[in-house]
Amino acid sequence: MRPRIAIVGAGMGGASLAWALGDTADVTLIEAEAHPGYHTTGRSAAFWVPSYGGPAVLPLTAASRDFFMDPPPGFARPLLTPRAGLHLAAPGDDAAIGALAADFDRDGIDYARLDAGALAERFPMLAEGWSRAGLLEGDCWDIDVAALHAGFLGGARRAGTALLTDARVTALHREGAGWRIVTTAGEVAADIVVDAAGAWADGLAELAGAQPLSLTPLRRTMVVLDVDPVPDPTLPVTFDAAGTFYFKPDAGRMWVSPHDEIPDVPRDAAPEEMDIAVAVDRFQSATRYRVRRVERHWAGLRTFAPDRAPVIGFDAAVPGFFWCAGQGGIGIQTAPAWGRLAADLLLVRETQVDAAPYDPARLAKMNK
Ligand SMILES: Cc1cc2nc3c(=O)[nH]c(=O)nc-3n(C[C@H](O)[C@H](O)[C@H](O)COP(=O)(O)OP(=O)(O)OC[C@H]3O[C@@H](n4cnc5c(N)ncnc54)[C@H](O)[C@@H]3O)c2cc1C
């Protein structure tokens, strides 16, 4: 008999898993909001950058590449458009570029070193102190996040997944070997509950009687700036090697993040005035653009395990409770491989990516 699997949370984590399960299981996708991408999934910077997230995440990013390059039927094409990644160091911090290059060499990241001349050619609007040297990551892309998410949800529904929206899970009761799941839109019976609740993942685990894993939502701010001159659309997504900002052009504007990671609580996150001001200030210190106005801003919660690695697998102590959480800042670029890995573990199939580093049991041990 096909297992009955209830996935709580229809953001990128839950949607990619529902799609990967296809018709191998009887799947119900339960979402608290009216619109499944309302929280973190709808608030990303939409880039695919292999070095982002570090070595723990790289296997999932790399294993997602073929899917993005040649999406299966049912997905919009293309899902990716080219957008190089540029890494810079602040004035007086040249060592940061050397350290980053050493990390890239260790992790097998494809990059080229740019000297001052090459950098000026690639990005003429950099402020003087920032234009001495940089690393250009070539294999980087912008992701059509809405199309990716819609592709997962549409494919899952065609394969038989029932999507319940406006359905917040408020209680999880054991019933025989399975679960009775109480939501604000009625009850669902399942053999397995999957926790894909993003910032709410630890709270959902507590409803199931599982030990929370110290998953922490960290707030990140994005601002959209109207700048003079209008940015060249072919500019790279540009990161400070010390992690104090990134920015990229989009539709004639500049998207800027101060790369903030402010501990928060699960909620509909909103940016603080101070973080918006910091974003503008850091952008202005690194470039020669004139900021005309802040056109839009938003914030989202990136949720991390204490070791910042993904959390994918069955709970160590509560049978039938499966974690699909801790997607941090890479839940979009890893989604194809993430969903596949979670589905393979749920269906006890061979996995394409080594699942051991993502085993929730490692965190249960850390918390003891
Ligand atoms: C500013 C910013 C920039 C980012 N940029 C990138 C990027 O460029 N590339 C990249 O790969 N990643 C990026 N990320 C990270 C990425 O957006 C996340 O990793 C990903 O969206 C997480 O998906 P999720 O499904 O875990 O969470 P969510 O999208 O938050 O989904 C969780 C869902 O669970 C639902 N839920 C919670 N509790 C319950 C309950 N009790 N009952 C029912 N439903 C419930 C919520 O309503 C929510 O819809 C960025 C994030 C931010 C904030």
The ligand as a MOL file (V3000), in Angstrom:
LIG
                    3D

  0  0  0     0  0            999 V3000
M  V30 BEGIN CTAB
M  V30 COUNTS 53 58 0 0 0
M  V30 BEGIN ATOM
M  V30 1 C 16.2810 37.8910 1.8410 0
M  V30 2 C 16.4950 36.4520 1.4800 0
M  V30 3 C 17.2580 36.1270 0.3790 0
M  V30 4 C 17.4260 34.7920 0.0030 0
M  V30 5 N 18.0980 34.5200 -1.1520 0
M  V30 6 C 18.2290 33.2350 -1.5650 0
M  V30 7 C 18.8740 32.9470 -2.7950 0
M  V30 8 O 19.2870 33.8520 -3.5270 0
M  V30 9 N 19.0150 31.6270 -3.1570 0
M  V30 10 C 18.5490 30.6080 -2.3690 0
M  V30 11 O 18.7130 29.4450 -2.7300 0
M  V30 12 N 17.9090 30.8700 -1.2030 0
M  V30 13 C 17.7310 32.1510 -0.7860 0
M  V30 14 N 17.0990 32.4240 0.3870 0
M  V30 15 C 16.6710 31.2960 1.2280 0
M  V30 16 C 15.3830 30.6480 0.7510 0
M  V30 17 O 14.4180 31.6380 0.4580 0
M  V30 18 C 14.8890 29.6840 1.8450 0
M  V30 19 O 15.9110 28.7380 2.1390 0
M  V30 20 C 13.6520 28.8980 1.4270 0
M  V30 21 O 12.6710 29.7370 0.8630 0
M  V30 22 C 13.0590 28.1740 2.6320 0
M  V30 23 O 11.9060 27.4730 2.2090 0
M  V30 24 P 10.9830 26.7670 3.2580 0
M  V30 25 O 9.9810 26.0020 2.4670 0
M  V30 26 O 11.8210 26.0310 4.2420 0
M  V30 27 O 10.3090 27.9570 4.1030 0
M  V30 28 P 9.0060 28.8440 3.8130 0
M  V30 29 O 8.9730 29.3660 2.4270 0
M  V30 30 O 8.9310 29.8500 4.9060 0
M  V30 31 O 7.8350 27.7890 3.9500 0
M  V30 32 C 7.4230 27.2440 5.1860 0
M  V30 33 C 5.9110 27.2230 5.1510 0
M  V30 34 O 5.4280 26.4950 6.2830 0
M  V30 35 C 4.1760 27.0580 6.6110 0
M  V30 36 N 3.8530 26.6710 7.9920 0
M  V30 37 C 4.5490 26.9460 9.1110 0
M  V30 38 N 3.9310 26.4270 10.1930 0
M  V30 39 C 2.8230 25.8010 9.7380 0
M  V30 40 C 1.7760 25.0850 10.3810 0
M  V30 41 N 1.7390 24.9030 11.7190 0
M  V30 42 N 0.7660 24.5960 9.6100 0
M  V30 43 C 0.7800 24.7550 8.2540 0
M  V30 44 N 1.7650 25.4270 7.6020 0
M  V30 45 C 2.7720 25.9490 8.3350 0
M  V30 46 C 4.4150 28.5590 6.4690 0
M  V30 47 O 3.1920 29.2630 6.3190 0
M  V30 48 C 5.2940 28.6130 5.2310 0
M  V30 49 O 4.5720 28.8720 4.0470 0
M  V30 50 C 16.8730 33.7460 0.7780 0
M  V30 51 C 16.0960 34.0720 1.9060 0
M  V30 52 C 15.9000 35.4050 2.2500 0
M  V30 53 C 15.0330 35.7410 3.4300 0
M  V30 END ATOM
M  V30 BEGIN BOND
M  V30 1 1 1 2
M  V30 2 1 2 3
M  V30 3 2 2 52
M  V30 4 2 3 4
M  V30 5 1 4 5
M  V30 6 1 4 50
M  V30 7 2 5 6
M  V30 8 1 6 7
M  V30 9 1 6 13
M  V30 10 2 7 8
M  V30 11 1 7 9
M  V30 12 1 9 10
M  V30 13 2 10 11
M  V30 14 1 10 12
M  V30 15 2 12 13
M  V30 16 1 13 14
M  V30 17 1 14 15
M  V30 18 1 14 50
M  V30 19 1 15 16
M  V30 20 1 16 17
M  V30 21 1 16 18
M  V30 22 1 18 19
M  V30 23 1 18 20
M  V30 24 1 20 21
M  V30 25 1 20 22
M  V30 26 1 22 23
M  V30 27 1 23 24
M  V30 28 2 24 25
M  V30 29 1 24 26
M  V30 30 1 24 27
M  V30 31 1 27 28
M  V30 32 2 28 29
M  V30 33 1 28 30
M  V30 34 1 28 31
M  V30 35 1 31 32
M  V30 36 1 32 33
M  V30 37 1 33 34
M  V30 38 1 33 48
M  V30 39 1 34 35
M  V30 40 1 35 36
M  V30 41 1 35 46
M  V30 42 1 36 37
M  V30 43 1 36 45
M  V30 44 2 37 38
M  V30 45 1 38 39
M  V30 46 1 39 40
M  V30 47 2 39 45
M  V30 48 1 40 41
M  V30 49 2 40 42
M  V30 50 1 42 43
M  V30 51 2 43 44
M  V30 52 1 44 45
M  V30 53 1 46 47
M  V30 54 1 46 48
M  V30 55 1 48 49
M  V30 56 2 50 51
M  V30 57 1 51 52
M  V30 58 1 52 53
M  V30 END BOND
M  V30 END CTAB
M  END
